[in-house]
Amino acid sequence: MHLYGGIAKPASAGILVLFCLYLGLYHALFGALITLFRRGRPAAKGALLLSPFAWVAVELARARITGLPWDLIGIAQVDNPLLTQLAPITGAYGLSFVIAGVNAMWLTRIVIKQRRYARPALALSCATFLVLYIVVLRRVHPPTFERTQATAALLQENLEVGEEAASAGPPLTIGEELKSFSELSLLPQAGEVCVGIPELPETKCTNSVPSQQRADVDGTRNLQGTDLIVWPEAPNDFKVIDPALRATSSSREFQTAMASLARAANAPIIVGDIAFDADPAVERGYDEYNSASFVAPDGRFVGRYDKMHLVPFGEYTPYKRLFFFAGSLLQDVGLLDFGRRRTVFKTRGHTYGTFICYESVFADEIRQFADLDADVLVNISDDGWYGDTSAAWEHLNMVRMRAIENHRWILRAANTGVTAAIDPYGRVVAAAPRHIRTSIRVGFNYEQKVTFYAAHGDLFAYFCSLVVVVAFGLSSLRRATPVTE
């Protein structure tokens, strides 16, 4: 918040501590529920059996109440091909349930003392379960890589953000940026492409395209054509201004350049920008949105998606009345407005659903794009705000889980990386190295199947919450009894 958001150090530290304490209340809630369940019968064993339901219910509350379901425990298993088969049905919550359930089952052996052979029998059961799991996991063959039928050019602008931008020297003018980015978008291959997640020891990066993406199923098409160009969310001066407002020279230059690029490539473009709509009902006279604009192959701006889930203390200040004491310390926080509706883009018989940056954390929102018949998902992001912390990789793993839940290809263009093509099984099949200005050509397919999760959302998590509510009610009706176990 200080380095990239411009908030003063004392205010940043205070907000961080308060936010950590706030989120910590969910762990306290989980502990309180387990304590309450111990009142019933069979006391500790019953509490352990209910703990997976309670954990999922608390994760759902974190998503719905606080609006920050970052790194649900199930995300840790995104590379587990056996457990991820649950995701198209239950979402990441199903994986969280299994993790909590296995740990609860193991702990149950510790609290069972009454029967002579109970603990050895349970330990043997746990060991048997583990062995069977390993055997089944070895027999689960990963899906084969399919030949792709379409090609996208994903741009990585690599623009510095915050204080880093101030110390990086004179910035490019908007004309220089547009010229450079347009040229990169039209190159057959601008630089290295990684087959897998960049910076992992086993990932190889070369100047060639992965072999499984060179042609479609009948071998007649190569990557010389482009079906889509994607530019990321980034700290640039790209603006789309309502005709009712006075357009700036930079906004006209941006729209002209995008129209020219679309016509030159004969391909649609999804580009991150800031949009301004006239709104006489507000004091400043306009609404300002973090947006993704859709440019048709003929150069017309034909649609726009406005980000609906903004970043707190980055793009807006939540609970402004609560933070009245901060005064001018929060003056640099963005004043963006919330988007009002989910929008998909249609062209040449295909539908694209676009979500912006931090929105990828919210599984129940992303699945609505697939339910709106989007047959490919596009994520534009600026992970430069995370610096070189683990957050950029955590963010990538959550995007990968969205691909699995919805069984969709996700084309991801990120300002500083990770720019990647992710297949419906969550595998990064092609990516650009981070922290370089480049573009990569990636293959992808269109998918029409709507998964159970995409159609119905968090039903499993709500079922777990219902179990917790019923257990809470029953425990509350019982008189507390001494715990002897």
SULJO-V607832 format. One line per field, one symbol per residue. ss: DSSP state (H for helix, E for strand, - for the rest). A space follows every 10 residues. Layout:
# SULJO-V607832
ss->???
This chain:
# SULJO-V607832
ss->--------HH HHHHHHHHHH HHHHHHHHHH HHHHHHH--- ---HHHHHHH HHHHHHHHHH HHHHHH---- --HHHHH--- --HHHHHHHH -HHHHHHHHH HHHHHHHHHH H------HHH HHHHHHHHHH HHHHHHHHH- ---------E EEEEEE---- -HHHHH---- ---HHHHHHH HHHHHH---- --EEE----- ---EEE---- HHH------- -------EEE E-E-----EE E-------HH HHHHHHHHHH HHHHH--EEE EEEEEEEE-- -----EEEEE EEEEE----- EEEEEE---- -E---E---- ---HHHHHHH ---------- ---EEEE--E EEEEEEHHHH H-HHHHHHHH H----EEEEE E-HHHH---- HHHHHHHHHH HHHHHH---E EEEE-----E EE-----EEE E------EEE EEEE------ -HHHHH--HH HHHHHHHHHH HHHHHHH--- -----
